[in-house]
Amino acid sequence: MNFYNYLNPVKVYGLIGVAVVLLLTSCSRSRKPEDRPIFSPTSIQYAEGFTITEKGSALEVTVTSPEGFRQEYILRGKNNVTSVGQTEANMIEVPLQRVVCLASTHVALINSLQETDKIIGLESRRSVYNADVVKAVEAGNIYEVGNYDALNLELLVNIGPDAIFQSVRGMPASSAAQMENLSLRTVEIPAHYETHPLGRLEWIKFFALFFDKQAYADSLFQRVEQSYKETMQLVQKPAHRPTVVAGYFSKGVWIAPGGKSYFAKLLHDAGADYIWKDDSTSGNLKLSYEELVSKGIHADYFINIQMVYKDREQVLADLSEAKSFKSVQANKFYMNNATTNANGKNNYWERGFTEPHVILRDLVKILHPELLPDYMPVYFTDQKQQ
């Protein structure tokens, strides 16, 4: 006889009914966002430009820059009705659905979160490398709103973004005041001040707060961090650290990464001996011809990092002294121009912002090719004399 024949049908249906009620009650409770924070915990390890503090069921995010900029934002869920002492000026309801990006690095970070469809405006199609974003502009799905000095405020009001992401100090005070008067919400992003490559990428956790993608951002960051550290381990044993001169020439001045800068850190982690490593500058150095030649002529490698020159000939036409450099004569001359589109936009300065592990592998391949024999650089090209 079947076991279920021994059960009382009334009791069975009664038990089923109780179970359904309990299940529905549990689901109902889990769907009340005002009862709990919508934000999952996240930790900041490398980035120095933002902090996150819990404020009940909301978050207070503080953004700072080395130049003294400071701004606080209160983020809360759209259905969260709990008072956290916020004001209209600094409170932002998330997740955002419609955003404008005034820097291509912001496009790259949002794209890494798979939230590119939320972008409704950017400076212009020429300001980005991402082919899908360019197509969206051409199709009329993303608007060109102008640059910091010439924003189309009427268009911005008409498209009504939830927020406009901009670089700190990028916008003139007059434009910022106009946008505030028009109730156009801006969010300042000083991510480019970060001196650790993983610190720049870690701003993906900041952007994740605006799209409810914290867990996704944490997972992506951990994968990149692991890859970065694994590549660093490759160069721990080689005794030789080749010397490197890096930077670019502009208007009679050599612009070199400071000794405490983002690129100097990449060179160190790639097993290089950067010739200005003892400098304490976190930004760029502006050097004379004489300063460049005196230190750079004997360096093992020459790495040109810029957005203007297309090839070796253009660089040497403006910087003829470099023809006598040991690195150039030995064909150890490289440029970060491998990913440039028809509009001249270089993806090194866009997607590269989110791929420090790839840039690091590129540099290891250049400086220690025996460690990555089958690897092809993504962002750098070899400028050998033809």
VENVENBEL-V654586 format. One record per residue. N is the residue number from 1. PSI is psi in whole degrees, -180 to 180 (* if undefined). NEAR is the number of other ideal C-beta (glycine too) atoms within 12 Angstrom. Layout:
((N PSI NEAR) (N PSI NEAR))
This chain:
((1 139 6) (2 139 6) (3 -38 7) (4 -16 10) (5 -21 9) (6 -15 10) (7 142 15) (8 120 11) (9 -38 12) (10 -43 10) (11 -39 13) (12 -51 16) (13 -31 13) (14 -43 14) (15 -41 15) (16 -42 15) (17 -43 14) (18 -42 14) (19 -42 14) (20 -43 14) (21 -45 14) (22 -40 14) (23 -45 14) (24 -38 14) (25 -42 14) (26 -44 13) (27 -40 12) (28 -43 12) (29 -39 14) (30 -14 12) (31 13 14) (32 91 18) (33 -23 23) (34 -13 20) (35 -14 17) (36 161 19) (37 145 26) (38 -6 31) (39 134 35) (40 152 21) (41 145 14) (42 152 31) (43 149 17) (44 122 30) (45 -37 19) (46 -35 28) (47 139 35) (48 -5 24) (49 -3 34) (50 151 40) (51 156 24) (52 127 30) (53 132 20) (54 136 22) (55 78 25) (56 -120 24) (57 13 25) (58 178 35) (59 142 38) (60 119 27) (61 121 39) (62 126 25) (63 132 31) (64 163 23) (65 159 26) (66 -20 19) (67 3 16) (68 1 11) (69 142 21) (70 131 19) (71 139 28) (72 142 27) (73 137 36) (74 119 33) (75 130 42) (76 155 35) (77 150 30) (78 -29 20) (79 6 17) (80 119 29) (81 3 17) (82 133 21) (83 130 15) (84 18 23) (85 18 14) (86 159 25) (87 163 12) (88 -29 11) (89 -34 14) (90 7 27) (91 132 26) (92 127 35) (93 132 25) (94 160 37) (95 149 30) (96 150 35) (97 -24 19) (98 114 28) (99 156 42) (100 137 39) (101 123 45) (102 10 42) (103 140 36) (104 -25 40) (105 -32 39) (106 -37 46) (107 -44 43) (108 -42 37) (109 -43 44) (110 -37 44) (111 -38 34) (112 -27 34) (113 0 36) (114 40 19) (115 25 32) (116 -28 30) (117 -11 19) (118 -10 33) (119 121 45) (120 -5 33) (121 148 42) (122 177 46) (123 -60 36) (124 166 25) (125 -25 30) (126 -12 20) (127 -4 33) (128 155 40) (129 -36 33) (130 114 34) (131 -37 22) (132 -37 21) (133 -41 39) (134 -43 29) (135 -38 15) (136 -36 25) (137 -46 29) (138 -29 18) (139 -5 12) (140 12 13) (141 -18 22) (142 132 35) (143 148 33) (144 112 31) (145 -1 37) (146 171 24) (147 -177 22) (148 -35 25) (149 -16 15) (150 59 17) (151 141 34) (152 87 27) (153 -35 26) (154 -42 16) (155 -43 23) (156 -42 34) (157 -41 21) (158 -38 16) (159 -18 25) (160 62 22) (161 150 36) (162 -31 29) (163 153 39) (164 114 46) (165 128 47) (166 156 40) (167 145 31) (168 137 29) (169 3 21) (170 -31 30) (171 133 32) (172 150 16) (173 -36 13) (174 -41 15) (175 -41 27) (176 -41 26) (177 -41 14) (178 -42 20) (179 -38 30) (180 -41 19) (181 -28 12) (182 8 22) (183 34 18) (184 113 35) (185 123 31) (186 149 37) (187 121 41) (188 136 37) (189 100 45) (190 35 34) (191 -28 40) (192 -10 32) (193 -15 30) (194 135 36) (195 -12 31) (196 130 31) (197 -39 40) (198 -23 38) (199 -37 34) (200 -46 41) (201 -33 43) (202 -14 38) (203 -11 45) (204 -29 47) (205 -33 44) (206 -51 41) (207 -33 49) (208 -31 38) (209 -29 46) (210 -12 44) (211 11 37) (212 47 28) (213 34 31) (214 -46 31) (215 -40 20) (216 -45 23) (217 -42 35) (218 -43 26) (219 -45 20) (220 -45 28) (221 -43 39) (222 -39 23) (223 -44 21) (224 -43 33) (225 -45 28) (226 -44 16) (227 -41 25) (228 -47 35) (229 -37 22) (230 -39 20) (231 -39 34) (232 -38 28) (233 -26 18) (234 -29 27) (235 16 33) (236 -29 17) (237 -41 13) (238 129 19) (239 -31 10) (240 125 15) (241 101 25) (242 146 31) (243 147 28) (244 134 40) (245 131 46) (246 156 50) (247 -155 40) (248 159 34) (249 134 33) (250 118 21) (251 47 10) (252 6 14) (253 140 20) (254 121 36) (255 113 30) (256 144 39) (257 134 37) (258 164 27) (259 -21 26) (260 24 26) (261 173 34) (262 -49 36) (263 -32 46) (264 -37 38) (265 -42 32) (266 -44 44) (267 -42 43) (268 -47 31) (269 -20 33) (270 4 45) (271 31 36) (272 160 38) (273 91 28) (274 133 38) (275 -19 38) (276 31 36) (277 -26 28) (278 -6 15) (279 148 23) (280 9 14) (281 134 23) (282 -15 25) (283 -138 24) (284 152 28) (285 143 32) (286 113 23) (287 152 30) (288 167 18) (289 -47 20) (290 -42 14) (291 -39 22) (292 -51 31) (293 -42 24) (294 -34 18) (295 -28 30) (296 -19 37) (297 -30 25) (298 3 22) (299 149 36) (300 -35 33) (301 148 39) (302 117 47) (303 111 48) (304 117 45) (305 110 39) (306 -175 30) (307 10 26) (308 -57 22) (309 144 29) (310 -28 20) (311 179 22) (312 -45 28) (313 -41 19) (314 -40 20) (315 -49 33) (316 -22 24) (317 -36 15) (318 -23 23) (319 68 34) (320 -28 16) (321 -27 24) (322 -18 34) (323 -24 21) (324 -2 18) (325 142 34) (326 -43 25) (327 -44 33) (328 -43 33) (329 -29 19) (330 9 19) (331 41 19) (332 57 29) (333 123 36) (334 154 38) (335 152 38) (336 53 38) (337 21 34) (338 -25 28) (339 82 28) (340 131 26) (341 -177 24) (342 -25 10) (343 1 21) (344 7 19) (345 128 30) (346 120 32) (347 -14 35) (348 -38 38) (349 1 34) (350 -84 36) (351 -30 33) (352 -28 41) (353 -32 41) (354 2 37) (355 57 36) (356 -29 41) (357 -33 33) (358 -44 34) (359 -40 42) (360 -43 46) (361 -38 37) (362 -47 36) (363 -38 46) (364 -41 38) (365 -38 32) (366 -47 43) (367 -31 40) (368 66 31) (369 -27 26) (370 -19 17) (371 -22 26) (372 67 24) (373 -31 11) (374 7 9) (375 140 21) (376 123 17) (377 146 29) (378 -41 25) (379 -15 35) (380 147 39) (381 150 27) (382 122 27) (383 56 32) (384 149 17) (385 129 15) (386 * 8))
